[in-house]
Amino acid sequence: MKFDKYETEGFYDEIFEAPDKPRNGSKLLIERLKSFPYEEIQRRQKSAEAALFNMGVTFTVYKDEKNLEQIFPFDIIPRIIEAEEWKILEKGLRQRIYALNLFIDDIYNDKKILKDKVIPEELVYGGQSYLKQCEGLKPPHNIWNHITGTDIIRGKDGEYYILEDNLRCPSGVSYVLENRQVLKRTFPKVFDDSKVEAIDVYPNRLFDSLEYISNNKYSSNIVLLTPGVYNSAYFEHSYLAQQMGIELVEGRDLVVHDDYVFMRTTQGFKKVDVIYRRIDDIFLDPNFFKNDSLIGVPGIMDVYRKGNVAFANAPGTGIADDKVIYAYTPKIIKYYTGEEPLLNIVPTYVCSEEKECKHVLENLDKLVVKAANESGGYGMLIGPHSGKKEQNEFAKKIKENPRNYIAQPTITLSRVPVIIDDHLEGRHVDLRPYIVYGEDIYIMPGGLTRVALKKGSLVVNSSQGGGSKDSWVLK
């Protein structure tokens, strides 16, 4: 297999410094790949895809009123992160998650950051993810964001940037774990020789963090609450429940009685101590939030308020998901830790600020515009790849509801080699490490590398045709 025609010009490439010149951490991998004929690489790629399909590693795409279950596209050439780079990311993520947890707790309780006017209070209270019903909540050990998936990108300059935080129900970690199992079998020798950090402890660390917030210290009953089989991430829900050895339940399996939550079983009712929820806050309790929710449990929030059941993540964490609040995270970190942020965010224009909004409207063809609470690549305008009609539509939306929009310069994401037909091409990627906040903060080495499989595309989301790679953090 040859790499001499692989192009790196104009982008930061994660594997190559220049054509046919691998970075230090990638030399062993490239040397091994070069020893294979291309037909062998294609055979291993097809074998990996077949393995994932047989393992049931799928997700659901909702398109044209149809639910299409399909394999999560996977490319066998891994992304490599060297040890010194990972140390920087790990330290910065730990600082960020710690500060965001303090922010959420403060917002729903003392509100000191608002009283000190670090963030305009109208931005917090005006966000759809701010839940007034959560005011006064005190989760066990004051931990709100037990599981976080933080999206990181790398620009043309080689610098890492935080792109966004996912603190409600972050998904994708099951694909990381399954991708690793497949790739260890695809390239066993090069994997062993590369001395890659292990990730298979994640389910144990997740279980430990759930047990940590239980008020039953002797025999905690922990369940994973799923919306059901039609949810796009149902594979992950069932996979994680199986890996942790806990029950997978739907709202109809739970009932509130005498200020406790019980699970229906064939042996009768069994008390539940901790719920790892994979449904959004507003669907949790029709008596408390969205009154037409059919997937929640009536009265469960009253039990939570009384401390008789614990949630992970705690209701209300979505306020730190808000893309407008994201613009203030450097100030949030400085306010709660007294430190400068170790990881930069992408420069962000907040459309509720008049001067910044004017700049955005005048430069829609150059900027990426995002809705405050959308995800999965939806509600977004990529200016350089858009037409006048789309820009005019977004201008109208921004003018109608400026609080709901931010804009950022277009960052040229780093690239990695991907197998395309009978050759390799560079494709843009991001990185989503998973962070578990329990008795301590655990950060999975690497995480989910998402790939924009469409040539030139910057949208890596699986719902928009993106795929994934294994991420190797070297020891």
N, C-alpha and C positions, 0 to 999 in steps of 0.2 A: 504494500500500500504506500502510495507516494503523497507527500504534502507540498511538493515544490510549486504547485499551481494554486494552492490555497491562498486567498487574498486577505491581507490584514490592514491594508492602507485605509486611513480615515477613521478607524475605530480602535478602541482598546480591546484587544483580544485576550481572553483569560488563559489561553493555552500557549500562544505564540507571541514572541516579541517582534518577529519579522517573518516573512515567508520562509518556511522550513527551518526556523530557529526557535525551538521551544523554550519557554521559561524554565527556570531551574527545577521547580517542583514537577514539571510536566515531562522532563527528559526521559524518565524511565517508561512512562506510558507511551510516548511517541515512538521510542525505540522499539517497544514491543509491537505496536500497531504496524510499524514499517515492516516487521518480519512476516506479517500475514499478507497473502494475496487478497485483493479486494473482494473476491467471491467469498472468502472465508469470513470477512467482516459482515457482509450481507447475510450470510448464513446465520451468524451469531445474533444479528439484529432480529431476524425473523424468529429465531428460537426464543429470544427474550420476549418478544411480543406474544408468542404462543403461550409461554409460561405465565405471563400476566393475565392473559385471557382465561386460561385454565384455572388460575387462582381466583378469578372473579373480580379482578381489580378494575372496576368500571365506575363511571359517573353518568349522571343523566343530564342531557341537554334538552331544554324546552324550546321548541322551534315550530312555528306554524301550527300551534295548538296540539302538537304531538310531543310525547316524551320519548326521547331517543337514548337508550342506554348503550354506551360504547366504552371501549377500552380507552384509558387515559394514554394518549400518544407518548411514547418513551423512546429516547435516543440513547444508545449504549456508550457513546463516548462521554466519559464523566467530566464534570467541571472540577477543577482542582484549586483549593485555597491553601496557601502555605501557612505554616504554624504562626509565624510572626504577624501576618495579616489577620489571622483569626483572633489572636490575643487582643488586638485593637478593637475588632468588632464585638467580641465578647464583653470586654470592659465597658464599651459604650452602650451596649444593649442593657447590661445590668443597671447602669446609671439611669437609663431612660425608663425602664420598667418600674424601678423603685420610685422615681419621681412621679410618674403617671398614676401609680397607686395612691400616693399621698394626695395628688390633685383630686382624684375621684372622691376620696374620703372627705376632703375639705369642702368640695363643691356641694355635697349632700349634707354637710353638717355645719362646721363653723363658718365657712365661706370667707376665710381670711383673704384669699387671693383676690376676691372680688372687692372686699372692703379696702384693700390696698391698691385697687385700680390697676392691677397688673394686666388683667384681661377685662374688656368692657362687659359688664354683666348682661347687657342686652344680647350679646353674641351667645352667651351660655344659655340664658333662659329662652332665647328665640330659636334654639336648635331643636329639631324634631327628636333628637336622641336624648335630650334632657328630660328625665322622667320625674316630675314633681312628687309622684307617689313614693319615690325612693328617699325623700328627704328624711333625715333622722335615722336611717338604717345603720346598723353597726355589725358588719359581717364578722365571723370568727377570726380572731387575730388581726382584725382590721385589714384583711386581704380581700381586695375586690377582683383584681385581674389575675386569676389563678393560671390561666392559659392565654398566651398571647402569640400571635403570628405577625411579626414585623417585617414589612417588605423593604428590601434594600436594593439599590441600584448602583451601578458604577458608571461614571461618565467617561468621556473621551480623554479626560485628564488623568484617569486611573484612580480618582478619588471616589470613596464610597459616600452615598447619601441615603438617609432614611426617606423612603417614598411615602409610606403610610403605616398606621398601626391598626391591627385587627384584634379587638379586645372583647367582642361579644361572643361569637361562636366560630373562632378561626378554624378553617378546614385545611386538609391536605397532608397532614402528618402521616396518615396511613400509606399514602403513595411513596413517601420518603422511605418508610420502613420496608415496604415491599420491593421498591426499586433496588434497595441495597441488597436484599436477598437474591434477587435475580442477577445483579451485576457481579456479585461475588462468585456466582457460578459461571458467568460469561467470561470473566478475565481473572480466574482464581490466582494465578501466579503473580501477575502484576499487582493485584490488589494486596496480596500478602507482602510483597517486596516494597510496596509504597508506604507501608506502615500508616494506615488510615485510622483516624479516630473512630471508635465504636459509637453506634447510635442505638443499638438494640436495647439499651437500658431505659429508653423513653417510657414505655408502658409502666415499668416499675416506679419510675420517678413520678409519673402522673398519678398512679395509685397512691403512693405515699403522700402526695400533696392533698389528695381527696380525704384520705384517712386523717390527716393532720387537722382538718377543719371540722371533724366529727365531734359531737358532744358525748358520744358513746366511746369511751376509751378501751373497752374490752372486746367488743365484737360488732364492729360497724357494718351496717348493711348499706352498701353503695350501689346506686343504679345509674345507668346512662339513659337519659330521656331523649327520645328521637321523635320527630314529627311523623315518621313512618316510612314505608317502603318507597313511596313516590318522591321522597326528598332526594335532591341531586347528590347528596353526600351520604346516602344510607349505607353504602358499602363501608365507609369509614366508621360510622356509628357501630355497626355490627362487628367490625374488625377490632376496634379498640375495646369494646365490651368483652369480646372473647379473649383478647390479649391480657386484660386485667383480671379476668375471671369474675366479672360482675354481670348483673342482669341487664338486658336491654329491654326498656319498657316504653310504652306510649302513654299519653295522658289518660286513656281509658283504663289502663292497668293500675292507676293510682287513685286513692280516695283519701279524703280528709275526715278524721273522726277524733273527737275529744282532743283537739289541738295537736294532733300528730298526723303524719302521712303514713299510709299503709299501702302495700303492694298486694294485689290479688294473686294468690298462688293456688295450686291444686290442693294444698294442705290447709288453705284458709288464708287469713290476712297476716302479712308480715311487716313489721315496722321498718320504715326507711329513715336512715340517718343523713345520708348525703346524696345529692342529685347533681350529676355532671350533665348539665342541660345543653342540648344541641338544638334548642328552639329559641327564637328571639324573645327578648324580654316581654314585649307587648302581648305575646300569645300565652304566657305562663299561667295567668289566672284571669278568667273572664269576669270575676267579681272585682278585680283590682285594676286591670288595664283594658284590653280590647274585649268588650262584652260579647262579641260574636265569635270568639275563638273556640274552635272545636277540638284543638289539640292540647289545650292546657288542662289544669286541674282546679276546679272551683275551691276557693278558700286556702290555697297553698301558701299565698303570701302572708296570711295571718299567722300560719304556723312558722314561717320563716322569721317574721318580726319577733315572735316569742322565743326564738332560738331553739326550736324543736326540730328543725331540719336545716341543713346547710346547702347552699347552691354554689356551683362553680360553672361559669363565672357568676359573680354577684349581679343581680339586676341593677341596671343603671350604668354599667361600664361603657355603654355605647357613646356616652358623652365624649370619651377620649378617642373614639373612632372618627368623630366629626372632622371633616377635612378643613373646616375653618379653624377649629381649635388646634389642629396640627400646626398651623402657621405660628401659633404662640408657644409651641413646645420648647423652643430654646429658653424663653422667659420662664416657663413652668419649671424646667430643670434648674435654672439659676435660683429661682425663688425657694424651692424646697430643699435643695442640696447645698446652695452657696457655691456651686462649681460651674464652670463653663461647660457646655455640652461637648462630649468627646466625639460625637458623630454629628455631622451637619445635616440639615434638612435641605430640600430643594427650595430655592428662593420662591416665595409665594405671595401673590397679590390677592388681598381680601376684597371682594366686590362690594361689601357693605361699607367700605371706606371710599368716600366720594372720589378722591384723587386717584386711588388705585383702580377704581371701577372705570374711570375715564380712560386710563392707560390701557386697560384690558379691551374695552370696546374699540379702541383705535388700533389695536394690534391682534385682533382675533386670528389673522392669517399666520401669525408667528407663534402663538401660545397654545398650551394645552389647558383647556377649561374643564373643570370637574364639578359635578354636583356634590354637595356636602355629605350626603348619606348614601350615595349609590356605591355599588361594588360590582366586581366581575367584569369590569370594562364597560359597563353601561353608564348612560348619562354623561358622556364625555365627548369633547370636541378636540381632535388633534389638528390644530390650525394648519400646519404646512401640508397636511394630507386631505384638507377639506375644500369644498367649493363655496362659492358666494352664497348659494341658497342655504346651505347648512350654517354658515357663519351668521347670516341674517336671522335664522331661527334661534340661534343661541343668544344673539344680541337682545332679541325680544324677551327670552326667558330671564336673562340677567337683569334687564330693566324692571321686569315684573316682580322679581324676587331676588334682589342682590345678596341677601343674607345666605342664600342657598348655593352660592358659587364662589370658587376660587380659580385662579389661573397661575400657571407656572411656565417658565421657558421650556422649550423642548430639549430634553436631555438625550444625547445620543448614547443609548445603552450599550454596555460592553457586549461582546459577541463570543460565541464558542463554535467550534466545528460541529456540524450536524450532517448525518448521512442523507443525501438527497439523490435518489435514483442510483446512478453508478459513480458518484463522486461526493466530495465534501464541500459544503458551503458554510459561511458564517451566518449565524442567526442571533438575534438579540435576546438577552436573558435578564432576569432579576433573581433575587434570592429571598426566601422566606424562612429565617430561623424560627424555631418554636421555643418559647420560654415558659417554664413551669415555675410558679411562685408558690412555694409551700413553706416549710421550716427554713429553707434557704432558696436561692434563685438558681435554677438549673437551666442552662442554655444548650440545646442540642447542637453538637458540632456540625455545622453546615446547614442542613435543612433542605427545603424544596427549591431546586433551581427550575424555574419555569421558562419555557422557550417559546418565542414567537416563530412558529414554523413557517408562516407565510413570509416570503422574501420581502425585506424592507420594512416589515411591520414592527411596531413598537408595543403591540398589545399582546401580552403573554398569557392572559387568562384562559383557562381551559374552556370556558363558555364561549370564547371567541376564537377557538381553533388552536389554542396553544398546547404545548406538550411539556414534558419534564425530562430532567436528567438526574443522575445520582451526583451528589456533591461530596467530594473527598476533601476533608480537612486533614492535612498531614500532621503527624505527631512531631 
